């Protein structure tokens, strides 16, 4: 773990395949804590692939986050960054997102890490409500994964 990491870790009472499916295929359903919404959540899950998220706030805020996928280990790990846009175009970096999924008995250990370049960026992200926001997102992700699992999906 880096000194500039913020981490959310949850044990989810649903199999890892369902959490992976929820994360990779149902982003708009879990990506933002209310009252924000994410109508566009797209990941080209291969190294060098595009990541794109559009978030809409309750007062009409419209935020687009683009980046690049750095690493994918099917069912286990996804790493993205906003330091580059598609085509390796440099951008002002804020973080690297590392999302990990591991078997935990009949459930899943889910870990989401936001790795920042500087202590200032880490502090800014923490002040923005990282722990509450990413914690709520993890709850929403688990709920979507449970629906998928119970509905006969993953």
Backbone torsions as a table, in degrees:
resi	resn	phi	psi	omega
1	UNK	NA	136.1	179.5
2	UNK	-83.2	155.6	177.8
3	UNK	-66.7	-13.8	-179.2
4	UNK	-106.8	22.2	-179.4
5	UNK	-91.3	143.7	164.1
6	UNK	-117.5	136.0	-171.8
7	UNK	-133.9	138.0	169.7
8	UNK	-117.1	129.9	178.0
9	UNK	-131.6	132.4	-178.9
10	UNK	-138.6	142.2	168.5
11	UNK	-95.2	119.0	-176.2
12	UNK	-106.4	135.0	-177.0
13	UNK	-86.0	56.5	-179.6
14	UNK	-157.2	146.2	-178.1
15	UNK	-61.0	151.1	-177.4
16	UNK	-56.9	-38.2	-179.5
17	UNK	-60.1	-36.5	179.4
18	UNK	-71.7	-38.2	178.2
19	UNK	-66.8	-42.7	177.6
20	UNK	-60.1	-47.1	179.5
21	UNK	-60.9	-43.9	178.8
22	UNK	-60.6	-45.3	-177.6
23	UNK	-65.4	-45.4	-172.0
24	UNK	-84.0	-22.2	-172.8
25	UNK	-123.2	-6.4	-174.6
26	UNK	-132.9	33.6	-176.4
27	UNK	-50.8	-45.7	-178.4
28	UNK	-59.8	-21.2	-178.0
29	UNK	-80.7	-18.4	-174.8
30	UNK	-133.7	-12.7	-164.8
31	UNK	-63.4	-35.1	-175.2
32	UNK	-118.0	142.9	171.7
33	UNK	-74.8	141.0	178.2
34	UNK	-59.7	149.0	10.5
35	UNK	-90.4	7.5	176.8
36	UNK	-72.2	155.7	176.1
37	UNK	-133.7	156.3	177.7
38	UNK	-127.1	85.7	-178.3
39	UNK	-69.5	-18.1	179.5
40	UNK	-129.0	113.8	175.4
41	UNK	-135.3	106.2	-173.8
42	UNK	-132.7	128.3	176.7
43	UNK	-130.6	124.1	170.9
44	UNK	-89.0	96.1	-167.6
45	UNK	-77.6	71.4	173.1
46	UNK	-153.7	149.0	177.6
47	UNK	-54.3	129.0	-176.9
48	UNK	90.4	-7.0	179.4
49	UNK	-70.7	159.5	-177.9
50	UNK	-81.6	139.9	166.9
51	UNK	-115.1	138.9	-176.8
52	UNK	-148.2	126.1	176.0
53	UNK	-135.8	132.2	173.8
54	UNK	-117.4	121.6	179.5
55	UNK	-112.2	141.9	-179.7
56	UNK	-123.1	128.8	-177.9
57	UNK	-96.2	169.7	-175.6
58	UNK	-67.9	-21.5	-179.7
59	UNK	-102.5	19.4	179.1
60	UNK	88.9	6.4	176.4
61	UNK	-58.4	143.5	179.3
62	UNK	-136.5	109.1	-174.6
63	UNK	-120.4	125.5	177.5
64	UNK	-111.7	128.6	178.1
65	UNK	-117.5	118.5	176.9
66	UNK	-118.8	152.3	179.7
67	UNK	-167.6	-158.8	-175.3
68	UNK	-133.4	141.6	173.1
69	UNK	-80.0	128.3	-179.5
70	UNK	-97.8	-37.0	-174.9
71	UNK	-152.2	142.2	172.4
72	UNK	-138.3	124.6	169.8
73	UNK	-116.7	106.2	-172.8
74	UNK	-45.5	123.9	177.2
75	UNK	77.5	-5.0	-172.6
76	UNK	-125.9	-38.1	-168.9
77	UNK	-159.0	138.7	173.9
78	UNK	-134.8	129.5	178.7
79	UNK	-124.3	128.2	178.1
80	UNK	-131.5	163.2	174.7
81	UNK	-145.2	152.8	172.8
82	UNK	-100.7	10.0	-179.6
83	UNK	-72.4	-19.9	178.4
84	UNK	-133.0	146.4	167.7
85	UNK	-92.9	174.3	176.7
86	UNK	-52.7	144.7	-176.6
87	UNK	79.8	13.1	178.2
88	UNK	63.3	33.5	176.5
89	UNK	-79.1	120.1	-179.6
90	UNK	-61.8	140.6	175.0
91	UNK	-130.8	167.3	173.8
92	UNK	-69.1	115.8	-174.4
93	UNK	-79.0	146.4	171.8
94	UNK	-116.8	-43.5	-177.2
95	UNK	-163.2	170.0	165.5
96	UNK	-113.0	131.5	177.2
97	UNK	-103.7	125.9	179.1
98	UNK	-118.9	116.6	-178.9
99	UNK	-116.4	125.6	-175.1
100	UNK	-126.3	143.6	-177.9
101	UNK	-130.1	126.4	179.9
102	UNK	-138.5	146.6	175.2
103	UNK	-61.8	141.4	177.7
104	UNK	-142.8	85.1	-172.6
105	UNK	63.0	-124.4	177.2
106	UNK	-95.7	11.7	178.6
107	UNK	-121.3	-157.0	-175.0
108	UNK	-134.5	137.2	167.3
109	UNK	-94.6	117.7	-178.4
110	UNK	-110.1	130.0	178.2
111	UNK	-133.0	125.8	176.5
112	UNK	-119.4	122.4	-177.7
113	UNK	-117.0	131.6	170.8
114	UNK	-106.6	109.5	-178.3
115	UNK	-101.9	121.2	-175.0
116	UNK	-106.1	156.1	179.5
117	UNK	-75.4	-30.1	-174.3
118	UNK	-135.0	160.0	174.7
119	UNK	-62.8	-34.4	179.7
120	UNK	-64.9	-43.2	178.8
121	UNK	-65.4	-39.7	176.8
122	UNK	-61.1	-47.3	-179.9
123	UNK	-62.5	-39.0	177.8
124	UNK	-62.6	-44.7	-179.4
125	UNK	-65.1	-40.1	178.0
126	UNK	-63.4	-42.9	179.4
127	UNK	-66.9	-26.6	177.6
128	UNK	-72.2	-8.0	179.5
129	UNK	100.3	32.1	-178.2
130	UNK	-48.2	-55.0	-171.9
131	UNK	-62.8	-46.8	178.4
132	UNK	-66.9	-45.4	-176.9
133	UNK	-65.9	-52.1	-178.8
134	UNK	-70.8	-28.0	174.4
135	UNK	-65.4	-43.7	177.7
136	UNK	-64.0	-41.4	177.7
137	UNK	-59.6	-41.7	178.3
138	UNK	-62.5	-41.0	176.5
139	UNK	-60.8	-44.6	-179.5
140	UNK	-65.6	-40.3	177.4
141	UNK	-60.4	-45.1	179.2
142	UNK	-61.9	-41.0	179.5
143	UNK	-62.4	-43.1	177.7
144	UNK	-64.2	-43.4	179.6
145	UNK	-61.7	-39.4	178.0
146	UNK	-64.1	-41.9	177.9
147	UNK	-60.9	-44.1	179.0
148	UNK	-61.5	-45.9	-177.4
149	UNK	-65.5	-46.1	-178.0
150	UNK	-71.7	-25.8	-179.6
151	UNK	-85.2	5.2	177.7
152	UNK	91.9	6.7	177.0
153	UNK	-74.6	-128.7	-177.3
154	UNK	-60.9	NA	NA
